[in-house]
């Protein structure tokens, strides 16, 4: 490839002389109208001693302008005027210049030959605005400056901002991102009002601008769009508005077209479930209300399943997960996506059916989902409450004891230990109390001297109470130890956290059922390591640190939780990072604060709607293996509820006015 010498292709620069009185600073000059800086007098002394070594760059004057208008050389011209005022030279002093008549070269001279003062982005914006007024097209300006045309168009959009907004940008009261946000507002009066607020030092209310821009807007991040796709939406007549600055999601102007396309596609996919005899509801509501006589199939643990059923259920769950993972490689909006989507729905149905074989699935609800295009919840009649054993009665404090673990009734054959016959003949109540009291105290001493047996007794008692739900009432067991498995109304387990513990206990219950032993006998037969693991699972599931109100903090429980977390080196990110279910109740400022704390930045997030922001935080947290420190009962670095104030993101620093080579803002910096 032959290299071209620029000197052989560039047009020769025209050198001319103009009288000092016939030269003025061009309006498009970067520093037009600014006073002389403190170093200009020194420059004047240098010119007086050595003459003007570097010619000015000018263009011919227009209309009422002077014959030569300086595009570059403002400070040299100011220095010459100092010499003129001092009487060292007169108005006829010959000033050597390069005269540019080509519009593209004039544009280049404004930005690329300015060697006096570093360029502020506000000056670039103003200069491009003046070039446009001088009938230079964006393509001509872009070619002259070496910028992409889209960057020039973006700067041109900013040049249309009110003068107060440009002034606030120059003074650092607005950063470039906020100026772009302001430029998106169609109402010039609102632009001026917000610029005045920023210029007066009261900050820039980004939340207000975002609300105005987001009001009623549906973007390409809408959960329905994943299933519809841009092509189908456009072919159906849907209109899209793209963000000029490329920072906000495309806005979909025809919501009814999007809804119609999504519903039509979801209804077609739902036919696979209808063929299974289910009543299917298709709705865009992310949290549809279930029928009063139906309950959703939540996270299952395999309670009550025999070995073959448990194996079949686990295989079906693995198949459903594989089908869901396969969708990540599929264009959900393409015509060929129906088969894998329906296969995934049927795999989900099979897994839920096998999780509770005695409970039929009669209905399903399909809703949008950003990743898989669809989400499905299966419903059926409520499961029967397990029958309590004969020794169980309502607690004395009147609270209803609701099992946190769902399981089928106990097997018909349950091992029962042989009790020592009570001697009641001729024994009154008072004497019987004395005898059993003394026997209790004797066993207390014996058990206290035998830690191994105590471990067996405690573990068996917790297993009977938490898993088997036996012996809950007074007199239901030898030990008075009681416990409740942690649960929260209408909130399913988190699969990799307490869901894993509940699954382990489900497996242990199945092992106990097949052993034919009493709980104590079964625990006693376990290896020591198994005993300790079972005890840890039972103790863990008895934890309850939930607080329903911020005014009802349980300080003692919190202190104990911190101690326990320190002892076991608790770190929630070993198993889980914040998901959408956890993040959705948080406010937008709190979500932005999470992004800031994890080091993900908030630039592109501020413009997102709440639903989109939740997905972004979940994605970034998973990528960085991050969760708030307080979820692991550690002291947070910052207040997790403290939102980000407007303008907290780093602002573009304006370089000071110093002599030396210019560093004009690069296109990627201007578009950032």
MARFI-822377 format. One line per field, with one value per residue (C-alpha): residue in one letter; y, z, x. Coordinates in steps of 0.05 Angstrom, whole numbers. Each point is the difference from the previous one (the first is absolute). Layout:
N
code A;...
y Y;...
z Z;...
x X;...
% end
This chain:
672
code X;X;X;X;X;X;X;X;X;X;X;X;X;X;X;X;X;X;X;X;X;X;X;X;X;X;X;X;X;X;X;X;X;X;X;X;X;X;X;X;X;X;X;X;X;X;X;X;X;X;X;X;X;X;X;X;X;X;X;X;X;X;X;X;X;X;X;X;X;X;X;X;X;X;X;X;X;X;X;X;X;X;X;X;X;X;X;X;X;X;X;X;X;X;X;X;X;X;X;X;X;X;X;X;X;X;X;X;X;X;X;X;X;X;X;X;X;X;X;X;X;X;X;X;X;X;X;X;X;X;X;X;X;X;X;X;X;X;X;X;X;X;X;X;X;X;X;X;X;X;X;X;X;X;X;X;X;X;X;X;X;X;X;X;X;X;X;X;X;X;X;X;X;X;X;X;X;X;X;X;X;X;X;X;X;X;X;X;X;X;X;X;X;X;X;X;X;X;X;X;X;X;X;X;X;X;X;X;X;X;X;X;X;X;X;X;X;X;X;X;X;X;X;X;X;X;X;X;X;X;X;X;X;X;X;X;X;X;X;X;X;X;X;X;X;X;X;X;X;X;X;X;X;X;X;X;X;X;X;X;X;X;X;X;X;X;X;X;X;X;X;X;X;X;X;X;X;X;X;X;X;X;X;X;X;X;X;X;X;X;X;X;X;X;X;X;X;X;X;X;X;X;X;X;X;X;X;X;X;X;X;X;X;X;X;X;X;X;X;X;X;X;X;X;X;X;X;X;X;X;X;X;X;X;X;X;X;X;X;X;X;X;X;X;X;X;X;X;X;X;X;X;X;X;X;X;X;X;X;X;X;X;X;X;X;X;X;X;X;X;X;X;X;X;X;X;X;X;X;X;X;X;X;X;X;X;X;X;X;X;X;X;X;X;X;X;X;X;X;X;X;X;X;X;X;X;X;X;X;X;X;X;X;X;X;X;X;X;X;X;X;X;X;X;X;X;X;X;X;X;X;X;X;X;X;X;X;X;X;X;X;X;X;X;X;X;X;X;X;X;X;X;X;X;X;X;X;X;X;X;X;X;X;X;X;X;X;X;X;X;X;X;X;X;X;X;X;X;X;X;X;X;X;X;X;X;X;X;X;X;X;X;X;X;X;X;X;X;X;X;X;X;X;X;X;X;X;X;X;X;X;X;X;X;X;X;X;X;X;X;X;X;X;X;X;X;X;X;X;X;X;X;X;X;X;X;X;X;X;X;X;X;X;X;X;X;X;X;X;X;X;X;X;X;X;X;X;X;X;X;X;X;X;X;X;X;X;X;X;X;X;X;X;X;X;X;X;X;X;X;X;X;X;X;X;X;X;X;X;X;X;X;X;X;X;X;X;X;X;X;X;X;X;X;X;X;X;X;X;X;X;X;X;X;X;X;X;X;X;X;X;X;X;X;X;X;X;X;X;X;X;X;X;X;X;X;X;X;X;X;X;X;X;X;X;X;X;X;X;X;X;X;X;X;X;X;X;X;X;X;X;X;X;X;X;X;X;X;X;X;X;X
y 0;67;53;71;61;49;58;-19;-3;56;67;53;50;72;49;72;63;41;65;-10;46;-47;-63;-23;-65;-44;-17;-75;6;-45;59;54;56;-23;51;-6;-48;20;-26;42;60;-46;-24;74;12;-61;24;70;-30;-55;17;-44;-67;-40;29;4;-43;42;-4;56;44;-2;59;49;-39;24;-23;-56;-40;-40;-74;-14;49;37;9;24;51;22;8;43;44;10;24;45;31;11;36;-51;-14;34;-24;-10;-51;-57;-66;-64;-49;-65;14;-60;5;-73;-12;-68;30;57;-50;-38;65;14;-65;-30;59;35;-4;52;-28;-70;-11;-9;-43;58;40;-57;-2;75;0;-56;37;62;-41;-27;70;17;-53;-53;-69;-53;-43;58;15;-74;-8;63;-21;-74;-15;-50;35;-28;33;67;-9;-15;63;39;-23;26;66;12;2;67;45;-10;-75;10;49;-51;-53;46;17;-73;7;-51;-59;-25;-57;48;47;-57;-17;73;0;-57;42;26;60;57;36;-61;-2;73;-10;-60;34;60;-47;-31;67;27;-56;-41;-62;-33;-41;-60;-39;53;-2;-76;-1;48;-42;-67;23;-47;-25;-73;-19;-58;-27;-16;-73;-12;23;-61;-44;49;26;64;-29;-24;64;43;-44;9;76;11;64;7;61;-9;41;48;-9;-76;-3;-13;-59;9;24;-39;48;-51;-37;-32;-31;-30;-26;-31;-35;-26;-26;-34;-34;-20;-28;-43;-27;-13;-51;-50;6;0;-66;-26;18;64;66;52;74;46;67;55;14;-22;-20;-26;-19;-74;-27;-7;-75;-12;2;6;-56;29;-25;-75;-42;-70;-14;-63;-28;-71;-14;-11;62;42;-22;14;70;18;-24;41;62;-8;-7;64;38;-25;22;69;6;-20;60;47;-20;9;63;1;46;-46;-46;-61;15;-30;-72;13;47;-51;-55;42;13;-75;-17;50;-32;-70;21;34;-59;-48;45;-13;-61;2;72;12;59;31;70;40;75;25;68;36;-13;37;-61;-58;43;-34;-19;-52;-15;-63;-3;-53;-13;14;-58;-31;21;-56;-32;13;-59;-13;32;66;57;74;38;32;71;-8;5;-47;-48;-3;-50;33;-64;-34;-75;-58;-32;-46;-72;-50;-38;45;-30;14;-8;-45;44;-20;-18;52;-25;34;-51;30;62;68;59;35;-62;-12;71;-9;-65;25;65;-38;-46;61;30;-66;-4;73;-18;-63;36;57;-49;-32;52;-53;-22;73;14;-58;21;73;-16;-51;50;55;-50;-22;72;34;-55;-52;51;-49;12;75;6;-4;-73;-18;-19;-9;65;67;29;31;33;27;-8;69;23;63;3;-5;1;-63;-25;27;-61;4;27;-29;-41;-42;-12;-21;-47;-33;-9;-29;-53;-15;-8;-50;-38;-1;-26;-59;-15;-23;31;53;69;-13;-69;26;58;-45;-45;56;10;57;45;-13;18;65;17;-15;42;58;-3;-2;56;42;-8;23;68;58;70;31;68;24;73;48;22;-71;-17;-62;25;-62;-47;45;-3;-76;-4;41;-46;-62;30;14;-70;-34;53;13;26;-2;8;-71;-24;58;71;48;-21;37;-25;30;64;19;30;48;71;26;41;-63;-41;54;0;-75;9;54;-44;-59;45;-9;74;34;39;-44;-21;67;3;-70;-12;-37;-68;6;25;-61;-46;39;-2;-75;-11;42;-31;-70;20;30;-53;57;9;53;-13;4;-63;-37;36;41;75;35;47;50;9;-49;44;63;20;37;74;31;14;-51;-31;27;63;20;42;66;13;65;56;-10;9;-60;-50;-11;-68;5;-48;-64;-23;-59;48;48;-56;-31
z 0;-21;53;-19;22;32;-23;-73;8;48;-34;11;55;-24;38;1;40;30;39;74;-3;-53;44;53;37;-37;38;-10;34;62;47;-36;48;57;33;-4;51;46;-46;-61;22;1;-69;-23;27;-39;-65;11;8;-53;-45;-17;-13;-12;-50;19;-36;-28;-47;-43;36;-17;-5;56;26;-7;-62;39;57;44;7;38;35;47;54;-51;-25;72;11;-62;25;65;-41;-40;64;27;-64;-20;-66;-39;-34;-66;31;-51;29;-36;-7;-33;-35;-7;-49;-1;51;21;13;38;45;11;18;55;38;-24;-5;64;41;52;51;13;-29;45;-27;7;-48;-50;4;-10;-58;-37;11;-33;-58;-12;-1;-51;-45;11;-2;53;-53;-19;73;14;-59;20;73;-10;42;-16;-28;55;52;-35;-1;74;15;-46;41;63;-35;-2;76;33;14;74;-8;-39;53;55;-39;-6;74;21;27;-53;-24;-72;16;33;-59;-46;46;-4;-76;-5;29;-56;41;-4;58;44;-24;20;68;18;-26;45;60;-15;-15;67;36;21;-38;-60;14;-43;30;-25;-71;-1;24;-55;-53;28;11;-41;-39;-20;-20;-35;70;11;19;-56;-53;9;-28;-54;-29;-38;-69;16;37;-60;-51;40;-6;67;4;37;23;8;50;-36;53;0;76;12;-26;-63;14;-29;-20;-14;65;-28;-57;50;45;-58;-28;67;18;-68;7;73;-16;-55;48;53;-46;22;72;-21;-35;69;26;36;2;-22;15;-41;32;-2;74;33;64;-19;55;5;8;71;-5;-31;28;-41;-1;36;13;16;47;-17;66;-1;-64;-1;-30;-70;2;28;-56;-54;29;3;-72;-23;36;-33;-68;12;20;-62;-44;32;-11;-73;-11;13;-68;-36;-33;38;-51;-59;-30;17;74;11;7;54;37;2;19;58;23;-3;38;54;3;7;56;40;-9;27;59;31;-33;44;-20;-71;-43;-30;-23;-23;-6;-54;11;-36;18;-25;-5;-22;-32;44;72;24;66;9;47;32;59;68;30;62;66;33;59;66;45;59;49;-36;25;-12;36;66;-26;-52;-61;-57;-14;-75;-30;-41;-37;-41;-1;-5;63;38;-25;29;37;48;50;73;57;59;59;72;31;50;70;15;44;68;-19;6;-44;49;9;-75;-11;53;-32;-71;23;34;-60;-45;42;1;-76;-5;38;-40;-67;22;11;-69;-57;-54;23;10;-72;-23;43;-22;-74;2;36;-51;-57;29;11;-63;-51;26;37;57;75;-5;61;72;17;-73;13;53;-16;6;-56;-53;-66;-62;-71;-29;-51;-27;-23;-75;-12;-28;19;-35;-36;14;71;47;-58;1;75;-8;-56;44;55;-49;-18;73;13;-57;31;68;-30;-32;64;41;63;49;-9;58;-24;-71;23;47;-59;-42;-6;43;-61;-23;69;-1;-71;18;63;-39;-50;54;40;-62;-21;69;-11;-3;-8;-41;23;-26;16;5;67;28;-4;38;26;41;-59;-46;47;4;-76;-8;47;-36;-68;25;27;-64;-47;-32;-72;-39;-67;7;-18;-27;-27;1;-48;-28;54;54;-38;-23;68;0;-25;-61;43;42;-63;-28;67;-7;-69;28;59;-45;-46;-60;-11;-8;-65;-44;57;19;-64;10;23;66;-30;-46;57;42;-55;-10;75;2;-61;26;70;-31;-44;59;51;44;54;53;61;47;-32;32;66;-10;9;-66;-31;-14;20;-47;1;-19;-71;-48;-7;-69;-29;43;-62;-19;-41;-58;26;-34;-13;24;-46;-8;-58;-37;-51;-5;13;-35;26;-40;-32;48;59;-28;-10;68
x 0;29;4;-21;40;-51;43;-13;-76;-16;-14;53;-17;-7;45;-22;9;-57;5;-13;-61;-31;2;-50;-15;-50;-64;13;68;2;13;-39;-20;44;48;75;30;58;54;-20;43;61;-19;-3;70;25;-32;30;69;-2;-58;-60;31;-64;-50;-73;-52;-57;-58;-27;-51;-74;-48;15;60;71;39;35;-32;49;-18;64;46;-47;54;51;-51;-14;76;5;-56;38;60;-48;-28;71;19;53;-36;-56;-63;36;47;6;-23;19;-58;-21;-66;-47;-58;-21;-57;29;69;-32;-35;64;36;-49;12;66;48;-18;64;-16;-49;-26;-69;-61;-55;-48;43;0;-76;-8;50;-36;-65;30;27;-70;-28;54;-33;54;-32;15;34;47;16;12;47;39;7;10;-61;-55;-61;-43;45;-8;-75;0;40;-46;-59;35;14;-75;-3;-16;59;-9;9;65;24;-16;38;61;-2;-5;-71;-22;40;-3;-47;-49;5;-20;-58;-23;6;-49;-56;-44;-24;50;-33;12;72;11;-34;43;64;-15;-7;68;33;-24;37;-61;21;-31;-63;15;-58;-48;27;0;-72;-20;36;-26;-71;-43;60;8;71;34;18;-74;-7;-49;50;44;-55;-23;66;16;-15;-70;-15;22;-36;-65;7;32;40;66;39;75;39;47;54;-6;-7;-74;-40;-40;-71;-58;-55;-55;-15;-63;40;50;-55;-39;62;22;-69;-8;67;-11;-69;30;53;-54;-33;52;-25;-73;11;19;-69;20;-38;51;-2;45;13;53;-9;66;-37;-69;-48;-16;-70;-24;-9;69;70;64;51;59;70;-4;43;-22;-35;-42;31;27;68;-26;-44;56;47;-52;-15;74;11;-59;26;68;-33;-40;63;36;-58;2;75;-8;-46;59;29;-66;-27;-66;-33;16;-52;41;-1;-69;26;52;-46;-57;49;23;-73;-16;64;-20;-69;29;46;-55;-47;52;16;-69;-31;-62;-17;-26;21;-63;22;60;15;48;34;57;72;61;45;-45;-54;-52;-7;-50;-33;-41;-59;-43;-46;31;37;-33;30;39;-35;33;15;-45;48;1;-43;-4;55;-20;12;-55;45;-16;56;7;49;54;15;-54;-1;-48;-30;46;7;-49;55;39;48;-17;48;-21;-19;13;-67;-24;-16;-66;-35;-9;40;-33;13;46;44;2;24;55;23;2;32;56;9;5;54;38;-1;21;63;14;-11;44;57;-9;9;-7;-69;-20;19;-44;-59;3;8;-57;-45;14;-10;-68;-23;26;-6;-49;-44;-10;-4;-11;-45;21;12;13;72;52;35;-35;41;-46;15;-33;26;10;-50;-31;-73;-8;75;31;69;61;24;75;-7;-53;-28;63;-6;-73;18;53;-51;-49;52;12;-75;-3;59;-35;-65;36;40;-60;32;-21;31;48;18;11;44;39;17;29;74;26;12;-71;-27;38;-23;-73;5;30;-57;-54;30;9;-72;-23;32;-49;29;-56;-25;-67;9;59;-27;3;74;22;66;17;-15;41;59;-3;-7;64;37;-25;18;70;9;-22;32;-68;4;-65;37;27;-70;-42;1;-59;-55;-59;-47;45;15;-70;-24;60;-6;38;49;14;12;46;37;11;30;46;21;17;40;-44;-12;-67;8;-44;-45;-29;-41;-31;-70;-9;-13;60;44;-18;24;65;17;-13;44;57;-4;5;58;39;-22;-25;-52;-10;43;-60;-30;58;-11;63;7;-15;51;-55;-72;-37;-62;36;-18;44;-9;-4;68;38;32;67;-5;43;57;10;74;28;20;74;48;23;-25;-74;-32;-67;-53;0;-65;-8;9;-51;-51;12
% end
